[in-house]
Amino acid sequence: MRDALLIAVCAAFAAISLINFILYGADKRRARKNLWRIPERVLLLLSFFGGAVGGTAGMLVFRHKTKKFRFIFINALGLIWQAAAIIIIAVYMA
C-alpha cells in the first residue's frame, strides 16, 4: 500500500512538474515575441501544488522569473512541502 501511494505521489509530482517546466519555457518564448502570456497565477499554482521541481528547473533553464521574489519563494515552499510529503510517505506510513 505504501509503495503504491509513494509511486502515485511521485508520478503526480513528476507529471505536474513536466507541465510546469513546459509552461515556463512557453511563457519565456511568448515574452520574447510580445505575445499573450501565461498568467503568473497559473505558474505559481502549478509550482506550489506539485510542480516545484519543474518550476525551479524552468526558472533556471529558461532564465525566466528569476528576479521575482514571489516565484523564488513559492517554488522553494513547494519544494519543501513536496519533499516532506514524499519523505513522510516513504518513512512513516506503514
Phi, psi and omega in degrees: 000312180298318181296319179296318179295317179299316179297317180297316180294315179297320178295319179295314178299319180294318180295314179295322179295319178298313178300315181296317178301314180298319180293323176298316179296317179296319180295320178297317179298317180294325179296320180293329183263006181056041179258175176304135186258157172285129182301140179303324180303321180294313180297318181291318179296317178296321179297317183287318185266050170117345185248032183293324179296314178294322178295316179294316178297319178297320178298317184283314183293314184267359184049054187235129179066022184284344181259359181266117185303318184296330176289317177297314183295311182294320178295319178295316178298318177297317178301318182295310184287328179290320175295319179297320179298316179295317180296317180298316179296315184291323188261316192261340181275126184267000000 
